Structures are given as structure tokens and as C-alpha cells.
Amino acid sequence: MNKALPPPNDDVTCATFSADHCTVAFGTSSGRGHVVAVSKDWQDVNSLRRETLISAHQKPVLACAFSPGDSYLLTSSADRTMRLWCPRTALCKTVYVHHGAICLAFAPRGVHFATASNDNVAHVWGVDSTEPLFEFLGHLGRLEICLFHPNGEYLATGSADATVRIWDYDTRAQIRLFRGHRAPIKALAYSVCGRFLVSGGRDDLIIVWDTTNERWLTTV
């Protein structure tokens, strides 16, 4: 299948699907965001249409993420702001100032979200608060990615220090440290059950970990 979304006028820098897989949002180097409605029948190329244009960031969009219920679209930019939007109306609900959020991750309930930042810290924010609620400290390099456990009780982070760490969301304590990569971590994914964590790095390694005991299970 080779279906193309309506092209923007500049480079695409990030993209994400909505939870119902009926909408795609993508950010561009101009600072604009586009929200595109997609038919569940991907053979119907005529169903691809630009639904909403979001334009407020002054520099390239770095990351974008839908909230679990698709009520919000969150974007971060090199202009050092994040913006929370209504994806249907393109109205901006909240503006946050940050240190360069490279990755955005909503908690399962959609009330909080985490940011992986170039200040080596994972910050947790509330959708109704413009200041961070708390943070996770411990990485020795900039954070590249963050991801909530399926049950929302833990946050996994990957860093340029080549480590993956898991944090207890309630106590803020680091509970797991995974070493094995030799380069920055660029991707993380939990299994559906949440026991296994996959990490991908710039060292061309994909490692599967057992989160119960920090065991390196296999390399893909």
C-alpha cells in the first residue's frame, strides 16, 4: 500500500496517530501542525483530507502526541514552548514553557504527561498547570525518549547516556537501571502486559528487557 497524506509546504518533523487511528497529526519545520482525518479503509485515498491547521509555534515542532481519549493534541517546539490544543477547533488551551521537550508521553488517564528534555530531566506536567508538577533526576545526558507503563504506575526513560531507567511514578524513585547500549537510546516500547521493555539505540541494537529483574533477554 502506498498512500500519501496531503503534503505540507515544508519538512515534516514528527507525526502521531490518534487513539482511534482515525486521525494523524504531524508537525513541520515551519512550526505549523496539521491534523488529518483518515478513513479506516486505507484503500480509499480520497478520504485523506486536512482537517485542521495549527499555527502558533515560532520554530520547528519537535514532538506531538494525542491524549488517550483524543481530547487534546500536545505539541512541543524549538521555540521552547509546548501547546495543548483542541484538535478539532485548533484552539490553544494551555501554553507551557520548557527546556526543549524532545519527546512527549501522556499517562494512560490523560490528566498528566511527561516530557523528555535536553536538560537531562524528565518533567511531569498536568494538563491544567503551566508549571511542572515534579521531575525525575538521574540521567547523565539529555533525555531522548519517555514512555509510561501500561498501568500508569511507572515511567521509562532513555537517554544520551546510553541507559534506560524506570521510575516509580508515586515515589519518584528510580527502580530499574538497564545498561547494554553503547549509544543514545532513541526508542522504547512496552509489551501489552508491561513486563517486557524493548529499547532501540543509535548503536543499532534492539534489546528486550525483563523489567522484573533488569535481565537482558535477547537482542533483535
N, C-alpha and C positions, 0 to 999 in steps of 0.2 A: 504494500500500500504506500502511495506517495502523494499525500495530500498536503497542500500548503495553506497555512493561515494567511489572512490578508497581511501583506508586508507593511511594516512601518517605514518611515523615511530615514531611519538611522539604525545603528547596530543594536541588536538585542543583547542585553547583558544578563538577564535572568528570566526564568519562567516557572510557573507552577500551576497545577490543576486545582480546581475546587474539590471539596469532599465528594460531591455528587458526580464528578467527572463530566459535567456539562458546560463548564466554563474554564477558559485558560486566561491567566493574567501574565503579562510579560512587561519587563522594564527595559528601557533603552538608554543609550549613551547620552541622549539629549536631556534626560531627566523626566521624560514622559512615561506614563504607564498606560497600557492598553488592556482592556478586558474584552474577551472574545467569546461569544456564545457558540457552543459546539454541539451538533446533533449527536446522539448516541449511535446513530448509523453513520459511521465514518465513510461509507461509500458515497454519501450524499455531500459532495463537495460544495454544493450551493448553500448548504446550511451554515457554513463558516461565515460569520459576519462580525464586524467590530461593533460591540455593544456600547462601550463606554471609553472615553478618553480622559485620562487623569493627567493633569499638567500643573505641577507646583514646584517640584524639585529643581534646583538651580544647577545641579551637576548629575553625572550618571547615576542611575538606580543600581544599587549593589545587590539587593535581595528583595524578594517579595514572598508573601505567604498568606493564604486564606486561613481564617479561623475555622475550627472544626465544623461549626454549623453554617459556614459561608456567609455569616452576617457581616464580617469585616474583611477587608484586604489591607494588609500591612506592608509598607514599603520602606526601605532604608536607602540612603543616598550618600554619595561622596560629599554632599554639602553639609554633612554631619547632623542631619535630621532624619527622623522616622515619622511617617504619617500613617494614621489609621483612617481608612476610607470606608464609606458605604459603596460596595462595588456596583450597585445598580444606578445610583444617582451621582456618583463621583464627588459627593460631599465629604470634606475632610472633617473628621470628628475630633481628632487629637493630634497635636504635634509634639514630638519628643526630641530633645537634644541629646546626642550620644557621642561616643568616641570613635565611631566608624564601625557600624554593625555590618559584619561580613555575612552573617547567617542569622535567620530568624526562625524561631520554632515556637508554635503555640502549645500550651499544655492541653491535655485532652478535653478539659471542660471549657476551654476558650476564654477564661477570665484573665489568665496570666500568659505571658510569653517570655521567652529567653532570647538573648542576643549573644552571639559570639563576636567579640570585638578585638581590635588591634591593640588594645591596652592590656592584653593577656588575661582579661577577666570576662567571666560570663555574668551578665546582668539579668535580673528578673524584674519585669515590669507588670503593672496592672493596666488593663485597657482604659481605666478611668483615672490613672495617675500619671502625671508627666515626669515624675522622678522615679528612679529605680527603687524597688521595694527592698531588695537585698542582692548580694553578689556571691559568686563562688571564686575564691582565690587559691592559686596553687600552681598554675601552669607557668613555665619559664619562657614561653614565647607567645606570639599572638595567637588567638583562637581562630580556627578556620571553620569550625562547624559545631553545632549543638543539636541535641535530639532528646526529646522526652521519652521515657519508658512508656509502653502502652497503658500502664496503670496510673501514670502521672506522678508516681512517688519518687522517681529518680530522674536525674538529668545526666546524659552522657555528653562529653566534650572532647573534641580533637584539636590538636594544637600544632603549631610550627615546631614545638619542642619534641615532636615525634612520639608523643604519648597520648593515650586515650584514658580518660578518667571518668568515673561515675560518682555522682554526688547524691547524698540523701536530701531530698527537697525540703523536708521539715527541719532537720537538724543543721543543714548547710555543711555537713561533714563530708569529706572525701572518703568513700568506702571501697573503691576499687581503683587500681592503677595498672594499666596494661602497657608493657614495653615489648617491642619487637620490630617496630618500624624504624627505618633509618632516615626518614624524611618527613616533611609535614603531612598531617592527616587531612585528607580532603573529602572523605565521605564516611558516613555512619548509617547503619540500618539495624533495627531490632527485628528479631523474629516475632511472629504473631504472639507467641506465648511469653515473650520478654526475657527468656532465659539466655538466649544467644544474641551476640552483638557482632556485626560484621564491620570491619574498618578497612578503608582503602587509602593508600598514601601515594605521594609522589615518587616513592621508591618502587612503584609498580607492583606492590604487594597488596593482596586482599586477604585479610586474616579473619578467621571465625573464632570468637572467644566464648568461653563459658563464663557468664557473669557471676555464677555462684562461687567460683573458686579462682578466677583470673587465669584459667588454663587456656593455653593456645591450642585449639583443637585441630585446625587444618589451615592450609594456605590454598587459595583458589588460583 
